[in-house]
């Protein structure tokens, strides 16, 4: 006779085989048998109690983004389940594997409008790549195994609904097995030399080529830089790919469009050829970032993405890292010089000088840039930056001075406010020895502040920096751009430092530059979570996607007013630099 095991303990053994270390969630009656199993397996798997399931789901998504491994969250039947949606959509849209375990009333009570019962499968249909209700206790561990395999294969969310009574039923030990230890990442497709030769011919003809490096180039730092130097092409990164190319690299122009740098927006406007590598920029067509007349070479491992954002001249269905390396191998001597490349480098150096002006300001209220100067100063070299959504996203992209050992995570496509809190909890849970920052606006912090209690409970030394200006600044700027009256974008202030203290963290209020410097010094010596509440200016940062500096498009008065408002008198213009280097 086979030995027996409780079905939910068998499920946790499957998770362990997949190297799951952390499970995020908040218990409810319909999940109690799994809670019992988590208690009995607590030496092998960490249960991290969050105070809102949304934060748990965002933590699971963030853990998957930070580690490359499946993130796991649970919610109990009804409200516990529905609270998960934001985090699950974040995982879906940033293409990471997450397993959501959903509590259900006991099988005998199902389908009878029982307390907190919902028909969960249709609700989770859109967000998931796998979405099933377990039908027998014996199948629970096998369904979980199948769910995780599917989540990895399709880089998405697997949802498993578990009737509560099944969890604590005995099943035969030999009725299941786990397949995680057999899993290895799929072999990524190899580049096709003949297509690379076609692409090389286009590159030879181009005058203003740009390498557009998306998250598909993660881990390809050396290849991206070697390609850029060999072909003398500046690099533009998607926002989510911050950190892959060091910010110190001279031809890293940062991101395009709105959370952008001025040189990246100017370079993509001027480009006559784009090598689009592992990227799927959502604004490409809607905001006319990629112009119809550009030549376009696309590298992607997903055939459904080829041609999605622009008509393609050469399509390379292969791994970006291998393909970029192969371009350099197959080409002869490096391009000696290219006026466009030199112009973008000078443009970027000038832009960095411009940003520095704000970093060095000691005015009250403080400039966000001055806060980032302190963050960069106190970074240890392998920090993890959990970035919330809003103007803080743009400022993080512009001002964080990152290297590839550090990690940057945000809710990139779904762009849900409140991401930073869960991401910081996940970062500290997965990498306890690394310094973790949660960089967040006061609007987003208010949405998830209850989970500061989670950081306190687990003694997580997270440096939460709240950029506080009592406005939904990103939306305020959109209202300005659309010529709308400002409405509904201001809100009450709170003393977030006091809130932090009341919750058991160490709160530090900051209004002046001296307080700012002292706050970051103090934060280093604190063991648990810190809340630095920085009162910042509400002045708008320069909208680089809408520069009013081109005399062909704007009057002298408009240009003068734009330069004055954004203190941009010394900002150079890429077209002038291209002319200078072309002489
Ligand atoms: P994905 O959408 O994940 O696409 C990656 C692509 O790489 C996919 O096609 C995939 O198939 C492919 N791939 C994966 N692995 C490989 C491999 N090994 N080899 C080859 N291909 C591979 N972003 C901007 O750039 N500009 C903005 O102004 C901007 N504004 C934002 C504002 C806010 C408030 C927020 C939160 C985000 C913003 N973003 C912005 C982010 C933006 O919404 C997108 O999420 C981001 O641009 C997508 O980046 P991606 O294309 O690299 O990633």
Boltz pocket constraint, residues with backbone or C-beta under 6 A from the ligand:
constraints:
  - pocket:
      binder: B
      contacts: [[A, 93], [A, 94], [A, 95], [A, 188], [A, 213], [A, 214], [A, 215], [A, 216], [A, 217], [A, 237], [A, 238], [A, 239], [A, 240], [A, 241], [A, 255], [A, 256], [A, 257], [A, 258], [A, 259], [A, 260], [A, 277], [A, 278], [A, 279], [A, 280], [A, 281], [A, 282], [A, 299], [A, 300], [A, 301], [A, 302], [A, 305], [A, 318], [A, 319], [A, 320], [A, 321], [A, 388], [A, 389], [A, 390], [A, 393], [A, 394], [A, 410], [A, 411], [A, 412], [A, 413], [A, 414], [A, 415], [A, 416]]
      max_distance: 6.0
